[in-house]
Amino acid sequence: MSTDAIVLLKNEHKDIRKAFNDFEKAGEEAHAAKGKIVDRIIELLTVHTYIENEVMYPRVRELLPEVEDDVLESYEEHHVADVLVMELAAMKPDSERFVAKTTVLIENVRHHIEEEEEEWFPKVREGLGRKVLQDLGAEMIEARKTAPRRPSQPSALKKTVDAVIA
């Protein structure tokens, strides 16, 4: 298995996209199925944003000052996703706004993934090189072991609070 940080993140993006597609194909009245899928989306995004915020973004920001604006924008996009995830985690799947809120989350995250993969990742790969990306990936694999799975976990809450007051 590759420990290249960008390869790892792209693999997570694939899992996230699949969950989004599953939600969109679930059917209009499939409240229970959509609820389970959203639980999966919440877990995937909570882990993913934690790893990026705690490992990838700080190291890239430190090593490649020229992408600082991209990193700051990514932090803000994560913050928007975190807020929506926290709200969805507290909602019932048959709530009036559940599907609408999930749709907004999906649209925002798809945009974020597209920007990362098409614009940001190429700059990072060129600027950091293979060895640094492999070291970063190894750090990310370690961080994943203790990453929060739900937005209500203390480490996830801290991430959200930090984004609000930063």
TORTIKOL-896056 format. One line per field, with one value per residue: chain; x, y, z of N, C-alpha, C in turn; residue number from 1. Coordinates in nm, 2 decimals. Atoms other than C-alpha are relative to their C-alpha. Layout:
// TORTIKOL-896056
nulum A:...
nx X:...
ny Y:...
nz Z:...
cax X:...
cay Y:...
caz Z:...
cx X:...
cy Y:...
cz Z:...
pator NUM:...
// end
This chain:
// TORTIKOL-896056
nulum A:A:A:A:A:A:A:A:A:A:A:A:A:A:A:A:A:A:A:A:A:A:A:A:A:A:A:A:A:A:A:A:A:A:A:A:A:A:A:A:A:A:A:A:A:A:A:A:A:A:A:A:A:A:A:A:A:A:A:A:A:A:A:A:A:A:A:A:A:A:A:A:A:A:A:A:A:A:A:A:A:A:A:A:A:A:A:A:A:A:A:A:A:A:A:A:A:A:A:A:A:A:A:A:A:A:A:A:A:A:A:A:A:A:A:A:A:A:A:A:A:A:A:A:A:A:A:A:A:A:A:A:A:A:A:A:A:A:A:A:A:A:A:A:A:A:A:A:A:A:A:A:A:A:A:A:A:A:A:A:A:A:A:A:A:A
nx 0.08:-0.08:0.02:0.00:0.11:0.10:0.06:0.09:0.11:0.09:0.08:0.11:0.10:0.08:0.10:0.10:0.08:0.09:0.11:0.09:0.08:0.10:0.10:0.08:0.07:0.08:0.14:0.06:0.07:-0.08:-0.05:-0.09:-0.12:-0.07:-0.06:-0.12:-0.10:-0.05:-0.09:-0.13:-0.06:-0.05:-0.12:-0.11:-0.04:-0.06:-0.13:-0.07:-0.03:-0.09:-0.13:-0.05:-0.02:-0.10:-0.13:-0.04:0.00:-0.11:-0.13:-0.01:0.00:-0.14:-0.10:0.03:0.07:0.07:0.14:0.07:0.14:0.07:0.02:0.10:0.13:0.04:0.05:0.13:0.09:0.02:0.09:0.13:0.04:0.01:0.12:0.11:-0.01:0.05:0.14:0.05:-0.02:0.11:0.13:0.06:0.00:0.13:0.02:0.03:-0.12:-0.11:-0.05:-0.06:-0.12:-0.09:-0.03:-0.09:-0.13:-0.06:-0.05:-0.12:-0.12:-0.05:-0.08:-0.13:-0.08:-0.05:-0.11:-0.12:-0.06:-0.04:-0.08:-0.09:-0.09:-0.11:-0.10:-0.06:-0.09:-0.12:-0.07:-0.06:-0.07:0.05:-0.04:0.07:0.13:0.01:-0.01:0.12:0.10:-0.02:0.06:0.14:0.05:0.00:0.11:0.13:0.03:0.06:0.09:0.14:0.09:0.13:-0.02:0.02:-0.12:-0.08:-0.10:0.07:0.05:-0.11:-0.03:0.11:-0.01:-0.12:0.03:0.09:-0.07:-0.13
ny -0.12:-0.12:-0.10:-0.13:-0.07:-0.03:0.13:0.03:-0.09:0.03:0.13:-0.04:-0.08:0.10:0.06:-0.11:-0.01:0.11:-0.02:-0.10:0.06:0.09:-0.09:-0.06:0.11:0.07:-0.01:-0.11:0.04:0.09:-0.08:0.08:0.03:-0.13:-0.03:0.08:-0.06:-0.13:0.04:0.03:-0.13:-0.08:0.07:-0.02:-0.14:-0.03:0.06:-0.06:-0.14:0.00:0.03:-0.11:-0.11:0.02:0.04:-0.05:-0.15:-0.07:0.03:-0.06:-0.14:-0.03:0.03:-0.07:-0.13:-0.05:0.05:-0.03:-0.04:0.12:0.07:-0.08:0.03:0.14:0.00:-0.06:0.10:0.10:-0.05:0.01:0.14:0.04:-0.06:0.08:0.14:0.00:-0.01:0.12:0.10:-0.02:0.00:0.13:0.01:-0.04:-0.14:-0.08:-0.05:0.10:0.02:-0.13:-0.02:0.10:-0.04:-0.12:0.06:0.07:-0.10:-0.07:0.09:0.04:-0.12:0.00:0.11:-0.04:-0.10:0.06:0.10:-0.06:-0.12:0.00:0.11:-0.01:-0.09:0.07:0.11:-0.07:-0.08:0.08:0.12:0.13:0.04:-0.08:0.04:0.13:-0.03:-0.06:0.11:0.08:-0.07:0.00:0.13:0.01:-0.09:0.07:0.10:-0.06:-0.10:0.01:0.06:-0.08:-0.14:-0.02:0.04:-0.12:-0.05:-0.06:-0.13:-0.09:-0.04:-0.09:-0.12:-0.07:-0.06:-0.11:-0.11:-0.03
nz 0.00:0.01:-0.11:0.06:-0.06:0.10:0.04:-0.11:0.00:0.12:-0.03:-0.09:0.08:0.07:-0.10:-0.03:0.12:0.01:-0.09:0.06:0.11:-0.07:-0.05:0.11:0.07:-0.10:0.02:-0.07:-0.13:-0.06:-0.12:-0.08:0.08:0.01:-0.14:-0.01:0.09:-0.06:-0.11:0.06:0.05:-0.12:-0.04:0.10:0.00:-0.13:0.00:0.11:-0.03:-0.11:0.05:0.07:-0.08:-0.10:0.06:0.13:0.01:-0.07:0.06:0.13:-0.03:-0.05:0.10:0.13:-0.04:0.12:0.01:-0.12:0.03:0.02:-0.13:-0.08:0.06:-0.04:-0.14:0.00:0.06:-0.10:-0.11:0.05:0.00:-0.14:-0.06:0.06:-0.05:-0.14:0.01:0.05:-0.10:-0.10:0.07:0.04:0.15:0.05:-0.03:0.12:0.06:0.00:0.14:0.05:-0.07:0.05:0.14:-0.01:-0.04:0.11:0.10:-0.05:-0.01:0.14:0.04:-0.07:0.05:0.13:-0.01:-0.05:0.10:0.13:-0.01:-0.12:0.00:0.09:-0.06:-0.11:0.05:0.06:-0.10:-0.11:0.05:-0.04:-0.13:-0.10:0.01:-0.06:-0.15:-0.03:0.01:-0.12:-0.11:0.01:-0.04:-0.14:-0.05:0.03:-0.11:-0.12:0.06:-0.04:0.10:-0.01:-0.03:-0.14:-0.08:-0.04:0.10:0.11:-0.05:-0.01:0.14:0.05:-0.08:0.05:0.13:-0.02:-0.07:0.07
cax 0.00:0.13:0.19:0.19:-0.03:-0.20:-0.27:-0.42:-0.64:-0.76:-0.86:-1.06:-1.22:-1.33:-1.50:-1.67:-1.79:-1.93:-2.13:-2.26:-2.37:-2.54:-2.73:-2.85:-2.96:-3.14:-3.48:-3.71:-3.89:-3.59:-3.55:-3.39:-3.14:-3.05:-3.00:-2.75:-2.57:-2.55:-2.41:-2.14:-2.08:-2.05:-1.79:-1.59:-1.59:-1.51:-1.21:-1.10:-1.12:-0.95:-0.65:-0.62:-0.65:-0.42:-0.15:-0.16:-0.26:-0.02:0.28:0.21:0.15:0.49:0.68:0.51:0.43:0.32:0.00:-0.10:-0.41:-0.52:-0.47:-0.67:-0.95:-0.95:-0.98:-1.28:-1.44:-1.39:-1.55:-1.86:-1.87:-1.81:-2.11:-2.34:-2.21:-2.28:-2.63:-2.70:-2.57:-2.85:-3.13:-3.36:-3.36:-3.73:-3.68:-3.80:-3.45:-3.25:-3.22:-3.17:-2.90:-2.73:-2.75:-2.58:-2.31:-2.25:-2.23:-1.98:-1.76:-1.76:-1.64:-1.37:-1.25:-1.24:-1.03:-0.80:-0.75:-0.72:-0.55:-0.39:-0.26:-0.05:0.12:0.18:0.32:0.56:0.66:0.72:0.83:0.79:0.98:0.81:0.47:0.54:0.64:0.33:0.12:0.27:0.18:-0.17:-0.21:-0.11:-0.35:-0.63:-0.60:-0.71:-0.92:-1.27:-1.55:-1.84:-1.86:-1.96:-1.62:-1.39:-1.12:-1.37:-1.54:-1.21:-1.14:-1.48:-1.43:-1.08:-1.22:-1.48:-1.24:-0.94
cay 0.00:0.34:0.59:0.88:1.14:1.25:0.89:0.83:1.14:1.06:0.71:0.87:1.11:0.80:0.65:0.99:1.02:0.67:0.75:1.06:0.86:0.60:0.88:1.03:0.69:0.58:0.69:0.97:0.78:0.58:0.76:0.47:0.39:0.76:0.79:0.50:0.65:0.99:0.82:0.68:1.02:1.18:0.92:0.95:1.33:1.35:1.13:1.29:1.65:1.57:1.41:1.69:1.96:1.80:1.66:1.76:2.13:2.24:2.06:2.18:2.53:2.52:2.37:2.55:2.91:2.98:2.77:2.93:3.09:2.75:2.60:2.88:2.83:2.46:2.52:2.74:2.48:2.22:2.44:2.47:2.09:2.05:2.27:2.08:1.74:1.84:1.95:1.64:1.42:1.57:1.53:1.24:1.12:1.20:1.56:1.82:1.96:1.64:1.58:1.95:1.98:1.66:1.79:2.12:1.92:1.70:2.00:2.18:1.88:1.78:2.14:2.11:1.77:1.90:2.20:1.99:1.72:1.96:2.26:2.20:1.85:1.91:2.21:2.01:1.71:1.94:2.14:1.86:1.56:1.19:1.13:1.41:1.30:0.94:1.07:1.28:0.98:0.77:1.04:1.05:0.67:0.70:1.00:0.79:0.54:0.79:1.02:1.10:0.91:1.14:1.52:1.49:1.34:1.59:1.60:1.67:1.94:2.10:2.12:2.29:2.54:2.62:2.70:2.93:3.13:3.13
caz 0.00:-0.09:0.19:-0.05:0.12:-0.20:-0.30:0.04:0.03:-0.33:-0.21:0.07:-0.18:-0.38:-0.07:0.00:-0.36:-0.35:-0.04:-0.20:-0.51:-0.28:-0.11:-0.44:-0.57:-0.25:-0.36:-0.24:0.04:0.15:0.49:0.68:0.40:0.36:0.74:0.73:0.43:0.60:0.91:0.68:0.51:0.86:0.96:0.64:0.65:1.02:0.98:0.65:0.76:1.09:0.91:0.67:0.93:1.18:0.95:0.59:0.60:0.87:0.72:0.37:0.50:0.68:0.38:0.09:0.20:-0.16:-0.12:0.21:0.05:-0.07:0.27:0.44:0.19:0.26:0.63:0.57:0.34:0.61:0.86:0.65:0.61:0.98:1.07:0.83:0.95:1.32:1.22:1.02:1.31:1.53:1.27:1.20:0.84:0.80:0.91:0.66:0.59:0.61:0.23:0.15:0.41:0.29:-0.07:0.03:0.21:-0.09:-0.33:-0.11:-0.05:-0.42:-0.50:-0.24:-0.36:-0.72:-0.63:-0.42:-0.69:-0.99:-0.85:-0.50:-0.52:-0.83:-0.66:-0.35:-0.54:-0.73:-0.43:-0.18:-0.38:-0.32:0.00:0.20:0.07:0.18:0.53:0.54:0.44:0.72:0.97:0.83:0.87:1.23:1.29:1.14:1.42:1.68:1.45:1.57:1.39:1.50:1.52:1.88:1.99:2.17:1.91:1.64:1.85:1.92:1.54:1.48:1.77:1.65:1.31:1.45:1.68:1.45
cx 0.09:-0.03:0.00:-0.12:-0.11:-0.07:-0.10:-0.13:-0.09:-0.08:-0.11:-0.11:-0.09:-0.11:-0.11:-0.09:-0.10:-0.12:-0.09:-0.09:-0.11:-0.11:-0.10:-0.08:-0.10:-0.15:-0.07:-0.05:0.09:0.07:0.10:0.13:0.08:0.06:0.13:0.11:0.05:0.09:0.14:0.07:0.06:0.13:0.12:0.05:0.07:0.14:0.09:0.04:0.10:0.15:0.06:0.03:0.11:0.14:0.03:0.01:0.11:0.14:0.02:0.01:0.15:0.10:-0.02:-0.08:-0.08:-0.14:-0.08:-0.15:-0.09:-0.03:-0.11:-0.14:-0.05:-0.05:-0.14:-0.11:-0.03:-0.09:-0.15:-0.05:-0.02:-0.14:-0.12:0.00:-0.06:-0.16:-0.07:0.00:-0.12:-0.14:-0.05:-0.02:-0.13:-0.03:-0.02:0.12:0.11:0.06:0.06:0.13:0.11:0.04:0.10:0.14:0.07:0.05:0.13:0.12:0.05:0.08:0.13:0.09:0.05:0.11:0.13:0.07:0.06:0.10:0.11:0.09:0.12:0.11:0.07:0.10:0.13:0.09:0.07:0.08:-0.04:0.03:-0.08:-0.15:-0.02:0.01:-0.13:-0.11:0.01:-0.05:-0.15:-0.06:0.00:-0.11:-0.14:-0.04:-0.08:-0.10:-0.14:-0.09:-0.13:0.03:-0.01:0.12:0.09:0.10:-0.06:-0.06:0.10:0.04:-0.10:0.01:0.12:-0.03:-0.09:0.08:0.13:-0.01
cy 0.12:0.09:0.14:0.08:0.04:-0.12:-0.04:0.09:-0.02:-0.13:0.03:0.08:-0.10:-0.06:0.10:0.01:-0.11:0.01:0.10:-0.06:-0.09:0.08:0.04:-0.11:-0.07:0.00:0.10:-0.04:-0.09:0.06:-0.08:-0.02:0.13:0.04:-0.08:0.05:0.13:-0.03:-0.04:0.12:0.08:-0.06:0.03:0.14:0.04:-0.04:0.08:0.14:0.01:-0.02:0.11:0.12:-0.02:-0.04:0.07:0.15:0.07:-0.03:0.06:0.15:0.05:-0.02:0.07:0.13:0.05:-0.05:0.03:0.04:-0.12:-0.07:0.07:-0.02:-0.14:-0.01:0.05:-0.10:-0.12:0.04:0.00:-0.14:-0.05:0.04:-0.09:-0.14:0.00:0.02:-0.13:-0.11:0.01:-0.01:-0.14:0.00:0.04:0.15:0.08:0.04:-0.10:-0.02:0.13:0.03:-0.09:0.04:0.12:-0.05:-0.06:0.10:0.07:-0.09:-0.04:0.12:0.00:-0.11:0.04:0.10:-0.06:-0.09:0.07:0.11:-0.01:-0.11:0.01:0.10:-0.06:-0.11:0.06:0.06:-0.09:-0.12:-0.13:-0.04:0.07:-0.04:-0.14:0.02:0.05:-0.11:-0.09:0.07:0.00:-0.14:-0.02:0.09:-0.07:-0.09:0.06:0.12:-0.02:-0.05:0.08:0.14:0.03:-0.04:0.13:0.05:0.06:0.14:0.11:0.06:0.10:0.13:0.08:0.08:0.12:0.12:0.04:0.12
cz 0.00:0.12:-0.05:0.05:-0.10:-0.05:0.11:0.00:-0.12:0.02:0.09:-0.08:-0.08:0.09:0.03:-0.12:-0.01:0.10:-0.04:-0.11:0.06:0.05:-0.11:-0.07:0.09:-0.03:0.09:0.14:0.08:0.13:0.08:-0.07:-0.01:0.14:0.02:-0.09:0.06:0.12:-0.06:-0.05:0.12:0.05:-0.09:0.00:0.13:0.00:-0.10:0.04:0.12:-0.05:-0.08:0.08:0.10:-0.05:-0.13:-0.01:0.07:-0.05:-0.14:0.01:0.04:-0.11:-0.13:0.03:-0.12:-0.02:0.13:-0.03:-0.03:0.13:0.08:-0.06:0.03:0.14:0.01:-0.06:0.09:0.11:-0.04:0.00:0.14:0.06:-0.05:0.05:0.15:0.00:-0.04:0.11:0.10:-0.06:-0.02:-0.15:-0.06:0.03:-0.14:-0.08:-0.02:-0.14:-0.05:0.06:-0.05:-0.14:0.00:0.04:-0.12:-0.11:0.04:0.00:-0.14:-0.06:0.06:-0.05:-0.14:0.00:0.05:-0.11:-0.12:0.02:0.11:0.00:-0.10:0.05:0.11:-0.04:-0.05:0.10:0.11:-0.04:0.07:0.14:0.11:-0.01:0.06:0.15:0.05:0.01:0.12:0.12:-0.01:0.04:0.15:0.06:-0.02:0.11:0.12:-0.05:0.05:-0.12:-0.01:0.04:0.14:0.09:0.03:-0.10:-0.12:0.04:0.01:-0.14:-0.04:0.08:-0.05:-0.13:0.02:0.06:-0.06:-0.09
pator 1:2:3:4:5:6:7:8:9:10:11:12:13:14:15:16:17:18:19:20:21:22:23:24:25:26:27:28:29:30:31:32:33:34:35:36:37:38:39:40:41:42:43:44:45:46:47:48:49:50:51:52:53:54:55:56:57:58:59:60:61:62:63:64:65:66:67:68:69:70:71:72:73:74:75:76:77:78:79:80:81:82:83:84:85:86:87:88:89:90:91:92:93:94:95:96:97:98:99:100:101:102:103:104:105:106:107:108:109:110:111:112:113:114:115:116:117:118:119:120:121:122:123:124:125:126:127:128:129:130:131:132:133:134:135:136:137:138:139:140:141:142:143:144:145:146:147:148:149:150:151:152:153:154:155:156:157:158:159:160:161:162:163:164:165:166
// end
